[in-house]
């Protein structure tokens, strides 16, 4: 699984990071790196929750993130 993290700075100075492959995974941070780290942590929670709910994983899990 590879996820792309898109970032953008808001007019108030905050950064937002979003992972489009996981709807709803979007986090704000004080810096770009802070927003990315928070989005990555949320993405891992979402993936873990999906596995716990019974989503079938057909290959070994290897998650990578790439900043866009």
PQR file with spaces between the fields and no chain letter, atoms N, CA, C, O and H, PARSE charges and radii, in Angstrom:
ATOM       1  N    UNK     1       0.842   -1.169    0.000 -0.4000 1.5000
ATOM       2  CA   UNK     1       0.000    0.000    0.000 -0.0000 2.0000
ATOM       3  C    UNK     1       0.887    1.232    0.000  0.5500 1.7000
ATOM       4  O    UNK     1       1.789    1.371    0.826 -0.5500 1.4000
ATOM       5  N    UNK     2       0.618    2.103   -0.924 -0.4000 1.5000
ATOM       6  CA   UNK     2       1.341    3.376   -0.945 -0.0000 2.0000
ATOM       7  C    UNK     2       0.322    4.496   -0.923  0.5500 1.7000
ATOM       8  O    UNK     2      -0.641    4.493   -1.690 -0.5500 1.4000
ATOM       9  H    UNK     2      -0.114    1.989   -1.595  0.4000 1.0000
ATOM      10  N    UNK     3       0.542    5.445   -0.047 -0.4000 1.5000
ATOM      11  CA   UNK     3      -0.361    6.570    0.095 -0.0000 2.0000
ATOM      12  C    UNK     3       0.387    7.865   -0.200  0.5500 1.7000
ATOM      13  O    UNK     3       1.558    8.017    0.150 -0.5500 1.4000
ATOM      14  H    UNK     3       1.324    5.448    0.576  0.4000 1.0000
ATOM      15  N    UNK     4      -0.298    8.775   -0.838 -0.4000 1.5000
ATOM      16  CA   UNK     4       0.275   10.078   -1.153 -0.0000 2.0000
ATOM      17  C    UNK     4      -0.299   11.108   -0.191  0.5500 1.7000
ATOM      18  O    UNK     4      -1.513   11.192   -0.003 -0.5500 1.4000
ATOM      19  H    UNK     4      -1.248    8.651   -1.122  0.4000 1.0000
ATOM      20  N    UNK     5       0.572   11.877    0.403 -0.4000 1.5000
ATOM      21  CA   UNK     5       0.154   12.929    1.327 -0.0000 2.0000
ATOM      22  C    UNK     5       0.256   14.262    0.604  0.5500 1.7000
ATOM      23  O    UNK     5       1.333   14.676    0.175 -0.5500 1.4000
ATOM      24  H    UNK     5       1.558   11.809    0.250  0.4000 1.0000
ATOM      25  N    UNK     6      -0.884   14.921    0.479 -0.4000 1.5000
ATOM      26  CA   UNK     6      -0.907   16.252   -0.137 -0.0000 2.0000
ATOM      27  C    UNK     6      -0.966   17.286    0.977  0.5500 1.7000
ATOM      28  O    UNK     6      -1.740   17.144    1.923 -0.5500 1.4000
ATOM      29  H    UNK     6      -1.759   14.585    0.827  0.4000 1.0000
ATOM      30  N    UNK     7      -0.149   18.325    0.864 -0.4000 1.5000
ATOM      31  CA   UNK     7      -0.120   19.362    1.891 -0.0000 2.0000
ATOM      32  C    UNK     7      -0.411   20.726    1.277  0.5500 1.7000
ATOM      33  O    UNK     7      -0.171   20.980    0.096 -0.5500 1.4000
ATOM      34  H    UNK     7       0.480   18.440    0.095  0.4000 1.0000
ATOM      35  N    UNK     8      -0.933   21.579    2.132 -0.4000 1.5000
ATOM      36  CA   UNK     8      -1.220   22.952    1.706 -0.0000 2.0000
ATOM      37  C    UNK     8      -1.210   23.841    2.945  0.5500 1.7000
ATOM      38  O    UNK     8      -1.657   23.438    4.019 -0.5500 1.4000
ATOM      39  H    UNK     8      -1.127   21.372    3.091  0.4000 1.0000
ATOM      40  N    UNK     9      -0.700   25.040    2.780 -0.4000 1.5000
ATOM      41  CA   UNK     9      -0.701   25.987    3.892 -0.0000 2.0000
ATOM      42  C    UNK     9      -1.939   26.869    3.793  0.5500 1.7000
ATOM      43  O    UNK     9      -2.228   27.448    2.746 -0.5500 1.4000
ATOM      44  H    UNK     9      -0.337   25.367    1.907  0.4000 1.0000
ATOM      45  N    UNK    10      -2.659   26.957    4.902 -0.4000 1.5000
ATOM      46  CA   UNK    10      -3.858   27.781    4.979 -0.0000 2.0000
ATOM      47  C    UNK    10      -3.469   29.256    5.146  0.5500 1.7000
ATOM      48  O    UNK    10      -2.325   29.572    5.471 -0.5500 1.4000
ATOM      49  H    UNK    10      -2.425   26.486    5.752  0.4000 1.0000
ATOM      50  N    UNK    11      -4.421   30.136    4.922 -0.4000 1.5000
ATOM      51  CA   UNK    11      -4.144   31.575    5.029 -0.0000 2.0000
ATOM      52  C    UNK    11      -3.789   31.995    6.453  0.5500 1.7000
ATOM      53  O    UNK    11      -3.123   33.011    6.652 -0.5500 1.4000
ATOM      54  H    UNK    11      -5.350   29.879    4.658  0.4000 1.0000
ATOM      55  N    UNK    12      -4.232   31.214    7.448 -0.4000 1.5000
ATOM      56  CA   UNK    12      -3.910   31.545    8.838 -0.0000 2.0000
ATOM      57  C    UNK    12      -2.559   30.976    9.280  0.5500 1.7000
ATOM      58  O    UNK    12      -2.177   31.120   10.441 -0.5500 1.4000
ATOM      59  H    UNK    12      -4.773   30.388    7.286  0.4000 1.0000
ATOM      60  N    UNK    13      -1.833   30.327    8.353 -0.4000 1.5000
ATOM      61  CA   UNK    13      -0.502   29.819    8.650 -0.0000 2.0000
ATOM      62  C    UNK    13      -0.447   28.345    8.978  0.5500 1.7000
ATOM      63  O    UNK    13       0.621   27.737    8.914 -0.5500 1.4000
ATOM      64  H    UNK    13      -2.144   30.209    7.410  0.4000 1.0000
ATOM      65  N    UNK    14      -1.584   27.755    9.330 -0.4000 1.5000
ATOM      66  CA   UNK    14      -1.594   26.318    9.624 -0.0000 2.0000
ATOM      67  C    UNK    14      -1.384   25.516    8.343  0.5500 1.7000
ATOM      68  O    UNK    14      -1.659   25.987    7.240 -0.5500 1.4000
ATOM      69  H    UNK    14      -2.452   28.249    9.382  0.4000 1.0000
ATOM      70  N    UNK    15      -0.893   24.301    8.518 -0.4000 1.5000
ATOM      71  CA   UNK    15      -0.731   23.380    7.403 -0.0000 2.0000
ATOM      72  C    UNK    15      -1.781   22.284    7.504  0.5500 1.7000
ATOM      73  O    UNK    15      -2.158   21.877    8.603 -0.5500 1.4000
ATOM      74  H    UNK    15      -0.669   23.918    9.415  0.4000 1.0000
ATOM      75  N    UNK    16      -2.248   21.811    6.362 -0.4000 1.5000
ATOM      76  CA   UNK    16      -3.165   20.690    6.318 -0.0000 2.0000
ATOM      77  C    UNK    16      -2.534   19.599    5.457  0.5500 1.7000
ATOM      78  O    UNK    16      -1.963   19.872    4.401 -0.5500 1.4000
ATOM      79  H    UNK    16      -1.941   22.142    5.470  0.4000 1.0000
ATOM      80  N    UNK    17      -2.647   18.371    5.925 -0.4000 1.5000
ATOM      81  CA   UNK    17      -2.144   17.212    5.189 -0.0000 2.0000
ATOM      82  C    UNK    17      -3.308   16.261    4.977  0.5500 1.7000
ATOM      83  O    UNK    17      -4.065   15.976    5.906 -0.5500 1.4000
ATOM      84  H    UNK    17      -3.111   18.149    6.783  0.4000 1.0000
ATOM      85  N    UNK    18      -3.449   15.771    3.751 -0.4000 1.5000
ATOM      86  CA   UNK    18      -4.565   14.898    3.402 -0.0000 2.0000
ATOM      87  C    UNK    18      -4.050   13.699    2.617  0.5500 1.7000
ATOM      88  O    UNK    18      -3.158   13.824    1.778 -0.5500 1.4000
ATOM      89  H    UNK    18      -2.835   16.003    2.997  0.4000 1.0000
ATOM      90  N    UNK    19      -4.624   12.538    2.903 -0.4000 1.5000
ATOM      91  CA   UNK    19      -4.290   11.322    2.170 -0.0000 2.0000
ATOM      92  C    UNK    19      -5.519   10.953    1.359  0.5500 1.7000
ATOM      93  O    UNK    19      -6.496   10.432    1.897 -0.5500 1.4000
ATOM      94  H    UNK    19      -5.349   12.437    3.585  0.4000 1.0000
ATOM      95  N    UNK    20      -5.467   11.224    0.065 -0.4000 1.5000
ATOM      96  CA   UNK    20      -6.652   11.076   -0.787 -0.0000 2.0000
ATOM      97  C    UNK    20      -7.103    9.629   -0.927  0.5500 1.7000
ATOM      98  O    UNK    20      -8.287    9.377   -1.150 -0.5500 1.4000
ATOM      99  H    UNK    20      -4.674   11.647   -0.373  0.4000 1.0000
ATOM     100  N    UNK    21      -6.186    8.672   -0.800 -0.4000 1.5000
ATOM     101  CA   UNK    21      -6.557    7.263   -0.926 -0.0000 2.0000
ATOM     102  C    UNK    21      -7.372    6.769    0.274  0.5500 1.7000
ATOM     103  O    UNK    21      -7.986    5.704    0.213 -0.5500 1.4000
ATOM     104  H    UNK    21      -5.224    8.876   -0.619  0.4000 1.0000
ATOM     105  N    UNK    22      -7.376    7.537    1.352 -0.4000 1.5000
ATOM     106  CA   UNK    22      -8.138    7.201    2.552 -0.0000 2.0000
ATOM     107  C    UNK    22      -9.073    8.367    2.867  0.5500 1.7000
ATOM     108  O    UNK    22      -8.687    9.292    3.581 -0.5500 1.4000
ATOM     109  H    UNK    22      -6.877    8.402    1.401  0.4000 1.0000
ATOM     110  N    UNK    23     -10.292    8.330    2.344 -0.4000 1.5000
ATOM     111  CA   UNK    23     -11.223    9.439    2.562 -0.0000 2.0000
ATOM     112  C    UNK    23     -11.373    9.788    4.046  0.5500 1.7000
ATOM     113  O    UNK    23     -11.544    8.914    4.896 -0.5500 1.4000
ATOM     114  H    UNK    23     -10.606    7.578    1.764  0.4000 1.0000
ATOM     115  N    UNK    24     -11.305   11.069    4.324 -0.4000 1.5000
ATOM     116  CA   UNK    24     -11.453   11.545    5.692 -0.0000 2.0000
ATOM     117  C    UNK    24     -10.154   11.649    6.463  0.5500 1.7000
ATOM     118  O    UNK    24     -10.145   12.184    7.571 -0.5500 1.4000
ATOM     119  H    UNK    24     -11.166   11.779    3.633  0.4000 1.0000
ATOM     120  N    UNK    25      -9.057   11.155    5.911 -0.4000 1.5000
ATOM     121  CA   UNK    25      -7.771   11.244    6.603 -0.0000 2.0000
ATOM     122  C    UNK    25      -7.145   12.588    6.237  0.5500 1.7000
ATOM     123  O    UNK    25      -6.522   12.757    5.189 -0.5500 1.4000
ATOM     124  H    UNK    25      -9.064   10.720    5.010  0.4000 1.0000
ATOM     125  N    UNK    26      -7.341   13.524    7.149 -0.4000 1.5000
ATOM     126  CA   UNK    26      -6.910   14.906    6.943 -0.0000 2.0000
ATOM     127  C    UNK    26      -6.595   15.481    8.318  0.5500 1.7000
ATOM     128  O    UNK    26      -7.414   15.390    9.232 -0.5500 1.4000
ATOM     129  H    UNK    26      -7.847   13.386    8.000  0.4000 1.0000
ATOM     130  N    UNK    27      -5.418   16.068    8.467 -0.4000 1.5000
ATOM     131  CA   UNK    27      -5.024   16.629    9.756 -0.0000 2.0000
ATOM     132  C    UNK    27      -4.349   17.976    9.571  0.5500 1.7000
ATOM     133  O    UNK    27      -3.653   18.208    8.583 -0.5500 1.4000
ATOM     134  H    UNK    27      -4.753   16.142    7.724  0.4000 1.0000
ATOM     135  N    UNK    28      -4.565   18.861   10.539 -0.4000 1.5000
ATOM     136  CA   UNK    28      -3.888   20.151   10.587 -0.0000 2.0000
ATOM     137  C    UNK    28      -2.666   20.054   11.482  0.5500 1.7000
ATOM     138  O    UNK    28      -2.621   19.230   12.396 -0.5500 1.4000
ATOM     139  H    UNK    28      -5.131   18.673   11.342  0.4000 1.0000
ATOM     140  N    UNK    29      -1.672   20.900   11.218 -0.4000 1.5000
ATOM     141  CA   UNK    29      -0.492   20.982   12.058 -0.0000 2.0000
ATOM     142  C    UNK    29       0.076   22.380   12.045  0.5500 1.7000
ATOM     143  O    UNK    29      -0.233   23.181   11.164 -0.5500 1.4000
ATOM     144  H    UNK    29      -1.709   21.569   10.475  0.4000 1.0000
ATOM     145  N    UNK    30       0.915   22.670   13.034 -0.4000 1.5000
ATOM     146  CA   UNK    30       1.551   23.986   13.121 -0.0000 2.0000
ATOM     147  C    UNK    30       2.603   24.175   12.042  0.5500 1.7000
ATOM     148  O    UNK    30       2.906   25.296   11.634 -0.5500 1.4000
ATOM     149  H    UNK    30       1.166   22.019   13.750  0.4000 1.0000
ATOM     150  N    UNK    31       3.161   23.043   11.583 -0.4000 1.5000
ATOM     151  CA   UNK    31       4.147   23.073   10.504 -0.0000 2.0000
ATOM     152  C    UNK    31       3.770   21.999    9.491  0.5500 1.7000
ATOM     153  O    UNK    31       2.905   21.164    9.754 -0.5500 1.4000
ATOM     154  H    UNK    31       2.915   22.132   11.914  0.4000 1.0000
ATOM     155  N    UNK    32       4.417   22.025    8.342 -0.4000 1.5000
ATOM     156  CA   UNK    32       4.152   21.013    7.317 -0.0000 2.0000
ATOM     157  C    UNK    32       4.486   19.619    7.845  0.5500 1.7000
ATOM     158  O    UNK    32       3.716   18.675    7.667 -0.5500 1.4000
ATOM     159  H    UNK    32       5.119   22.704    8.128  0.4000 1.0000
ATOM     160  N    UNK    33       5.636   19.505    8.492 -0.4000 1.5000
ATOM     161  CA   UNK    33       6.047   18.201    9.014 -0.0000 2.0000
ATOM     162  C    UNK    33       5.120   17.701   10.114  0.5500 1.7000
ATOM     163  O    UNK    33       4.866   16.500   10.209 -0.5500 1.4000
ATOM     164  H    UNK    33       6.261   20.272    8.637  0.4000 1.0000
ATOM     165  N    UNK    34       4.614   18.602   10.942 -0.4000 1.5000
ATOM     166  CA   UNK    34       3.673   18.227   11.990 -0.0000 2.0000
ATOM     167  C    UNK    34       2.376   17.694   11.371  0.5500 1.7000
ATOM     168  O    UNK    34       1.853   16.670   11.809 -0.5500 1.4000
ATOM     169  H    UNK    34       4.820   19.577   10.865  0.4000 1.0000
ATOM     170  N    UNK    35       1.868   18.381   10.369 -0.4000 1.5000
ATOM     171  CA   UNK    35       0.642   17.932    9.703 -0.0000 2.0000
ATOM     172  C    UNK    35       0.844   16.571    9.040  0.5500 1.7000
ATOM     173  O    UNK    35      -0.033   15.710    9.107 -0.5500 1.4000
ATOM     174  H    UNK    35       2.293   19.213   10.013  0.4000 1.0000
ATOM     175  N    UNK    36       1.996   16.377    8.402 -0.4000 1.5000
ATOM     176  CA   UNK    36       2.291   15.092    7.760 -0.0000 2.0000
ATOM     177  C    UNK    36       2.343   13.978    8.796  0.5500 1.7000
ATOM     178  O    UNK    36       1.755   12.916    8.591 -0.5500 1.4000
ATOM     179  H    UNK    36       2.709   17.076    8.347  0.4000 1.0000
ATOM     180  N    UNK    37       3.033   14.203    9.897 -0.4000 1.5000
ATOM     181  CA   UNK    37       3.159   13.181   10.940 -0.0000 2.0000
ATOM     182  C    UNK    37       1.791   12.807   11.501  0.5500 1.7000
ATOM     183  O    UNK    37       1.511   11.630   11.729 -0.5500 1.4000
ATOM     184  H    UNK    37       3.511   15.066   10.063  0.4000 1.0000
ATOM     185  N    UNK    38       0.946   13.802   11.724 -0.4000 1.5000
ATOM     186  CA   UNK    38      -0.377   13.517   12.259 -0.0000 2.0000
ATOM     187  C    UNK    38      -1.233   12.758   11.248  0.5500 1.7000
ATOM     188  O    UNK    38      -1.987   11.864   11.633 -0.5500 1.4000
ATOM     189  H    UNK    38       1.174   14.758   11.539  0.4000 1.0000
ATOM     190  N    UNK    39      -1.131   13.096    9.976 -0.4000 1.5000
ATOM     191  CA   UNK    39      -1.880   12.385    8.941 -0.0000 2.0000
ATOM     192  C    UNK    39      -1.398   10.947    8.817  0.5500 1.7000
ATOM     193  O    UNK    39      -2.210   10.041    8.631 -0.5500 1.4000
ATOM     194  H    UNK    39      -0.518   13.823    9.663  0.4000 1.0000
ATOM     195  N    UNK    40      -0.094   10.723    8.917 -0.4000 1.5000
ATOM     196  CA   UNK    40       0.436    9.360    8.863 -0.0000 2.0000
ATOM     197  C    UNK    40      -0.090    8.528   10.031  0.5500 1.7000
ATOM     198  O    UNK    40      -0.491    7.380    9.839 -0.5500 1.4000
ATOM     199  H    UNK    40       0.566   11.459    9.068  0.4000 1.0000
ATOM     200  N    UNK    41      -0.091    9.090   11.226 -0.4000 1.5000
ATOM     201  CA   UNK    41      -0.579    8.369   12.402 -0.0000 2.0000
ATOM     202  C    UNK    41      -2.058    8.023   12.242  0.5500 1.7000
ATOM     203  O    UNK    41      -2.474    6.911   12.570 -0.5500 1.4000
ATOM     204  H    UNK    41       0.235   10.023   11.381  0.4000 1.0000
ATOM     205  N    UNK    42      -2.847    8.965   11.744 -0.4000 1.5000
ATOM     206  CA   UNK    42      -4.266    8.702   11.533 -0.0000 2.0000
ATOM     207  C    UNK    42      -4.468    7.634   10.466  0.5500 1.7000
ATOM     208  O    UNK    42      -5.338    6.775   10.606 -0.5500 1.4000
ATOM     209  H    UNK    42      -2.508    9.867   11.478  0.4000 1.0000
ATOM     210  N    UNK    43      -3.681    7.680    9.411 -0.4000 1.5000
ATOM     211  CA   UNK    43      -3.789    6.676    8.345 -0.0000 2.0000
ATOM     212  C    UNK    43      -3.523    5.282    8.891  0.5500 1.7000
ATOM     213  O    UNK    43      -4.236    4.338    8.549 -0.5500 1.4000
ATOM     214  H    UNK    43      -2.974    8.378    9.296  0.4000 1.0000
ATOM     215  N    UNK    44      -2.513    5.143    9.728 -0.4000 1.5000
ATOM     216  CA   UNK    44      -2.200    3.835   10.310 -0.0000 2.0000
ATOM     217  C    UNK    44      -3.349    3.344   11.193  0.5500 1.7000
ATOM     218  O    UNK    44      -3.657    2.152   11.199 -0.5500 1.4000
ATOM     219  H    UNK    44      -1.934    5.909   10.005  0.4000 1.0000
ATOM     220  N    UNK    45      -3.987    4.260   11.943 -0.4000 1.5000
ATOM     221  CA   UNK    45      -5.143    3.875   12.754 -0.0000 2.0000
ATOM     222  C    UNK    45      -6.299    3.409   11.882  0.5500 1.7000
ATOM     223  O    UNK    45      -6.969    2.428   12.206 -0.5500 1.4000
ATOM     224  H    UNK    45      -3.737    5.228   11.937  0.4000 1.0000
ATOM     225  N    UNK    46      -6.535    4.108   10.776 -0.4000 1.5000
ATOM     226  CA   UNK    46      -7.624    3.747    9.864 -0.0000 2.0000
ATOM     227  C    UNK    46      -7.371    2.373    9.249  0.5500 1.7000
ATOM     228  O    UNK    46      -8.281    1.547    9.192 -0.5500 1.4000
ATOM     229  H    UNK    46      -5.991    4.904   10.513  0.4000 1.0000
ATOM     230  N    UNK    47      -6.156    2.122    8.794 -0.4000 1.5000
ATOM     231  CA   UNK    47      -5.818    0.829    8.197 -0.0000 2.0000
ATOM     232  C    UNK    47      -5.965   -0.280    9.236  0.5500 1.7000
ATOM     233  O    UNK    47      -6.523   -1.335    8.931 -0.5500 1.4000
ATOM     234  H    UNK    47      -5.417    2.793    8.841  0.4000 1.0000
ATOM     235  N    UNK    48      -5.475   -0.062   10.456 -0.4000 1.5000
ATOM     236  CA   UNK    48      -5.599   -1.063   11.517 -0.0000 2.0000
ATOM     237  C    UNK    48      -7.068   -1.347   11.824  0.5500 1.7000
ATOM     238  O    UNK    48      -7.450   -2.500   12.019 -0.5500 1.4000
ATOM     239  H    UNK    48      -5.022    0.794   10.703  0.4000 1.0000
ATOM     240  N    UNK    49      -7.887   -0.303   11.866 -0.4000 1.5000
ATOM     241  CA   UNK    49      -9.314   -0.481   12.127 -0.0000 2.0000
ATOM     242  C    UNK    49      -9.977   -1.308   11.028  0.5500 1.7000
ATOM     243  O    UNK    49     -10.810   -2.168   11.312 -0.5500 1.4000
ATOM     244  H    UNK    49      -7.577    0.634   11.708  0.4000 1.0000
ATOM     245  N    UNK    50      -9.614   -1.050    9.794 -0.4000 1.5000
ATOM     246  CA   UNK    50     -10.175   -1.814    8.676 -0.0000 2.0000
ATOM     247  C    UNK    50      -9.808   -3.289    8.783  0.5500 1.7000
ATOM     248  O    UNK    50     -10.638   -4.160    8.522 -0.5500 1.4000
ATOM     249  H    UNK    50      -8.938   -0.351    9.563  0.4000 1.0000
ATOM     250  N    UNK    51      -8.569   -3.568    9.164 -0.4000 1.5000
ATOM     251  CA   UNK    51      -8.144   -4.960    9.329 -0.0000 2.0000
ATOM     252  C    UNK    51      -8.937   -5.619   10.458  0.5500 1.7000
ATOM     253  O    UNK    51      -9.407   -6.748   10.319 -0.5500 1.4000
ATOM     254  H    UNK    51      -7.895   -2.860    9.375  0.4000 1.0000
ATOM     255  N    UNK    52      -9.081   -4.901   11.582 -0.4000 1.5000
ATOM     256  CA   UNK    52      -9.839   -5.441   12.714 -0.0000 2.0000
ATOM     257  C    UNK    52     -11.301   -5.696   12.346  0.5500 1.7000
ATOM     258  O    UNK    52     -11.930   -6.603   12.890 -0.5500 1.4000
ATOM     259  H    UNK    52      -8.699   -3.984   11.695  0.4000 1.0000
ATOM     260  N    UNK    53     -11.841   -4.899   11.425 -0.4000 1.5000
ATOM     261  CA   UNK    53     -13.238   -5.058   11.015 -0.0000 2.0000
ATOM     262  C    UNK    53     -13.416   -6.153    9.966  0.5500 1.7000
ATOM     263  O    UNK    53     -14.537   -6.424    9.535 -0.5500 1.4000
ATOM     264  H    UNK    53     -11.330   -4.162   10.983  0.4000 1.0000
ATOM     265  N    UNK    54     -12.322   -6.779    9.557 -0.4000 1.5000
ATOM     266  CA   UNK    54     -12.432   -7.921    8.660 -0.0000 2.0000
ATOM     267  C    UNK    54     -12.036   -7.690    7.222  0.5500 1.7000
ATOM     268  O    UNK    54     -12.206   -8.592    6.401 -0.5500 1.4000
ATOM     269  H    UNK    54     -11.412   -6.559    9.907  0.4000 1.0000
ATOM     270  N    UNK    55     -11.516   -6.525    6.872 -0.4000 1.5000
ATOM     271  CA   UNK    55     -11.017   -6.334    5.511 -0.0000 2.0000
ATOM     272  C    UNK    55      -9.931   -7.362    5.234  0.5500 1.7000
ATOM     273  O    UNK    55      -9.030   -7.560    6.049 -0.5500 1.4000
ATOM     274  H    UNK    55     -11.378   -5.792    7.539  0.4000 1.0000
ATOM     275  N    UNK    56     -10.020   -8.004    4.101 -0.4000 1.5000
ATOM     276  CA   UNK    56      -9.052   -9.029    3.743 -0.0000 2.0000
ATOM     277  C    UNK    56      -7.806   -8.396    3.135  0.5500 1.7000
ATOM     278  O    UNK    56      -7.894   -7.589    2.209 -0.5500 1.4000
ATOM     279  H    UNK    56     -10.753   -7.843    3.439  0.4000 1.0000
ATOM     280  N    UNK    57      -6.680   -8.760    3.649 -0.4000 1.5000
ATOM     281  CA   UNK    57      -5.396   -8.304    3.133 -0.0000 2.0000
ATOM     282  C    UNK    57      -4.801   -9.480    2.356  0.5500 1.7000
ATOM     283  O    UNK    57      -4.578  -10.550    2.923 -0.5500 1.4000
ATOM     284  H    UNK    57      -6.608   -9.416    4.401  0.4000 1.0000
ATOM     285  N    UNK    58      -4.546   -9.286    1.075 -0.4000 1.5000
ATOM     286  CA   UNK    58      -4.084  -10.382    0.226 -0.0000 2.0000
ATOM     287  C    UNK    58      -2.569  -10.460    0.096  0.5500 1.7000
ATOM     288  O    UNK    58      -2.042  -11.407   -0.487 -0.5500 1.4000
ATOM     289  H    UNK    58      -4.727   -8.417    0.615  0.4000 1.0000
ATOM     290  N    UNK    59      -1.879   -9.484    0.630 -0.4000 1.5000
ATOM     291  CA   UNK    59      -0.424   -9.472    0.546 -0.0000 2.0000
ATOM     292  C    UNK    59       0.133   -8.962    1.860  0.5500 1.7000
ATOM     293  O    UNK    59      -0.590   -8.324    2.626 -0.5500 1.4000
ATOM     294  H    UNK    59      -2.307   -8.714    1.103  0.4000 1.0000
ATOM     295  N    UNK    60       1.392   -9.226    2.137 -0.4000 1.5000
ATOM     296  CA   UNK    60       1.991   -8.693    3.370 -0.0000 2.0000
ATOM     297  C    UNK    60       1.857   -7.168    3.394  0.5500 1.7000
ATOM     298  O    UNK    60       1.962   -6.508    2.360 -0.5500 1.4000
ATOM     299  H    UNK    60       1.979   -9.743    1.514  0.4000 1.0000
ATOM     300  N    UNK    61       1.631   -6.640    4.555 -0.4000 1.5000
ATOM     301  CA   UNK    61       1.441   -5.200    4.684 -0.0000 2.0000
ATOM     302  C    UNK    61       2.785   -4.484    4.649  0.5500 1.7000
ATOM     303  O    UNK    61       3.689   -4.774    5.433 -0.5500 1.4000
ATOM     304  H    UNK    61       1.545   -7.176    5.394  0.4000 1.0000
ATOM     305  N    UNK    62       2.887   -3.549    3.724 -0.4000 1.5000
ATOM     306  CA   UNK    62       4.039   -2.655    3.630 -0.0000 2.0000
ATOM     307  C    UNK    62       3.453   -1.309    3.248  0.5500 1.7000
ATOM     308  O    UNK    62       2.975   -1.128    2.128 -0.5500 1.4000
ATOM     309  H    UNK    62       2.152   -3.314    3.088  0.4000 1.0000
ATOM     310  N    UNK    63       3.490   -0.388    4.156 -0.4000 1.5000
ATOM     311  CA   UNK    63       2.890    0.923    3.933 -0.0000 2.0000
ATOM     312  C    UNK    63       3.993    1.942    3.739  0.5500 1.7000
ATOM     313  O    UNK    63       4.918    2.029    4.546 -0.5500 1.4000
ATOM     314  H    UNK    63       3.878   -0.535    5.066  0.4000 1.0000
ATOM     315  N    UNK    64       3.894    2.716    2.667 -0.4000 1.5000
ATOM     316  CA   UNK    64       4.824    3.810    2.431 -0.0000 2.0000
ATOM     317  C    UNK    64       4.039    5.079    2.196  0.5500 1.7000
ATOM     318  O    UNK    64       2.919    5.050    1.685 -0.5500 1.4000
ATOM     319  H    UNK    64       3.143    2.645    2.011  0.4000 1.0000
ATOM     320  N    UNK    65       4.637    6.193    2.573 -0.4000 1.5000
ATOM     321  CA   UNK    65       4.033    7.494    2.379 -0.0000 2.0000
ATOM     322  C    UNK    65       4.953    8.323    1.492  0.5500 1.7000
ATOM     323  O    UNK    65       6.175    8.270    1.629 -0.5500 1.4000
ATOM     324  H    UNK    65       5.546    6.217    2.988  0.4000 1.0000
ATOM     325  N    UNK    66       4.362    9.083    0.591 -0.4000 1.5000
ATOM     326  CA   UNK    66       5.130    9.982   -0.265 -0.0000 2.0000
ATOM     327  C    UNK    66       4.466   11.346   -0.224  0.5500 1.7000
ATOM     328  O    UNK    66       3.273   11.467   -0.501 -0.5500 1.4000
ATOM     329  H    UNK    66       3.369    9.126    0.479  0.4000 1.0000
ATOM     330  N    UNK    67       5.215   12.355    0.115 -0.4000 1.5000
ATOM     331  CA   UNK    67       4.672   13.713    0.135 -0.0000 2.0000
ATOM     332  C    UNK    67       4.586   14.241   -1.283  0.5500 1.7000
ATOM     333  O    UNK    67       5.514   14.102   -2.079 -0.5500 1.4000
ATOM     334  H    UNK    67       6.185   12.257    0.340  0.4000 1.0000
ATOM     335  N    UNK    68       3.455   14.847   -1.577 -0.4000 1.5000
ATOM     336  CA   UNK    68       3.259   15.387   -2.929 -0.0000 2.0000
ATOM     337  C    UNK    68       3.634   16.845   -2.959  0.5500 1.7000
ATOM     338  O    UNK    68       3.540   17.485   -4.006 -0.5500 1.4000
ATOM     339  H    UNK    68       2.701   14.960   -0.930  0.4000 1.0000
